[in-house]
Amino acid sequence: MTDTIYDININSNGKYECIEKPIIPKTQAEADAIYYDLGMYMSDEAIFQDGEASLTGAIHTFMFYLRKAKRVKTLGFLPTIECDVFYPKYYVPTSWKQYREGKN
C-alpha cells in the first residue's frame, strides 16, 4: 500500500526526502485512505515520537496533520473509517483541545 500523504524521493545528494502529496480526494475510498494514513501520523505514538517530543512539538505535529484532515472534510468527505483520531465514524476533530478531551 502506498502512502497518501508523502512521496519518498532520493535527492541529488543520494538522501531520501519526503515530498508532500496534494490532498485532493475524488472519491470516498480515496478520502478514507487519506484519513487512514492521517490516523497513523496523528496517533499518540507518532506525534509524541514515542516520548521524545515535547508537548509543544506534539501539538504542532498534530495540527499540521489536522489541517490536512480538515482539507479532506472541506472537499466534502467525512471519514467512514474509525481510528483513535477519527472516532466515531464521520468525526473530524477541530482542534487539539477537542481531540484530547474527546468531545464531538
N, C-alpha and C positions, 0 to 999 in steps of 0.2 A: 504494500500500500504506500502511496506517496503522501508527502506532507503537503497540506493545502495552504500552509502559512509561508513556508520558505522553500526556495530552491537552493541547493548546495552547488557551488561552483568552485573551481580551482583558479585562483588569480594568477597574474603573470609571475609572481614570486613562488608559485607552486604551493601556496597555502589555501586551505579551504576557507570559503566565506559564505555566509548566509545572505541571500538576496530575498527581500520580502516580495511575496506574490501579491498582485492586486486582489482585493476582496470584492468579487463580483459574481456571486452565485446566480445561476439562471434557473435552477430547479431546487425543489425541496431536498432532494438527495445531495446535491452539491452543498447546500446550506448546512445540512446535518453533518456532512463530512467536515466542514469548517468548524462547526460547533464542537464536534468530537475532538478535533485537534486542539482547539482552544481550551477545552476542558482539561486536557493533559497539560498544556502550557500554564494554565491558571490554577492547577492543583496546589495545595499547600506545600507539598514536597518540592515542586518546581519553583514557585515564587519565593519560598524561603531558602532555596538551594540547599536542602537538607540541613537547615540550621545555620548555614554560613552567612545568609543575608540579614541585614538589619531590617527592622520594621519599615523604615522609610523606603529602603530598596525594594522590599516585597510589595509595598503599596504601589510604587512606581511601575514595577513589572506587571502587577495585576491590572492597573489602569491602562497600561499600554495595550494589553490584550483585550480588555473590556471595550476599548474604543473599536476594535475590530469586530467584536460581537455586536456592538450597537450598530455598526455599519451593515451587518447582515440583517439585523432587525429592521433597519431603516429601508432596506431594499424589499421588505415585505415578507421575510421568512423568520418565523419563530422556531426554536428547537423542538423537534418531535422525538428527541432522544433525552435521556436523563443521565446526569452525572453529578458529581459533587457541586459543580458551579451552576449548572442549568437544571435545577430541581425545584419543583416538579416540571413536567413537560410544559412547553410554551412559555417558560420563565427565563428572562434575562435580567440579572441584577442591574441597577442603575448606578451603583456606587460601591466602593469598598465597604463602607459602613453597612449598607443594606445587605451585602453579601455576608459579612461577618456576623450580623445579628440574625440572619436567616429570615428576614422579612420580605414577603412578596408584595 
